[in-house]
Amino acid sequence: MNTQRNIFAIFAQAALIPALALAAPLAATPASATPTATATEAQGETRTPAAEVNTFFKAYRKAVQGSGPHTPEQVRKAHLTAELDAQLAAWAEQNHADPVLRAQNVPKDWKVRNHAQTATTATVIVTQIWGASPDTEVWYTVRRSDLRITNLTDPPLRG
């Protein structure tokens, strides 16, 4: 009888170990620690380049509107490489418009979709929905290793 109890106890403990291992990292990471933390991260789901761009765009749009907890500069620093952030600052100076939105106003809505990927990068397209004006696209390049946005451009010309 003792042997059966010992075997049962061993199996019960073995079943708990994986559950505890999954729960420990979640408890140690506060969901609101940085502008990049999302509900999907708190649930332990895998982040994707498209999800990262969507998280960035949502936070950035809120920051530009003044309804988010961070400034546009803080959101850019949290998601973009330093090189891209510097390029966007120069773009804004030259074009007298927001360098991420590529406009002087804020779109009503947006859609995010994957376009292509390589072993090291992914291209994600954000379609900005303006309402009265035609929709516009902005293409994002995301480094897959750390999901940092490394480039942001207007779509290539199609000929």
PyMOL commands that set and color helices and strands:
alter all, ss='L'
color gray80, all
select helices_A, chain A and resi 2-28+39-42+49-65+72-79+82-95
alter helices_A, ss='H'
color red, helices_A
select strands_A, chain A and resi 109-117+121-129+136-143+149-153
alter strands_A, ss='S'
color yellow, strands_A
deselect
rebuild
show_as cartoon
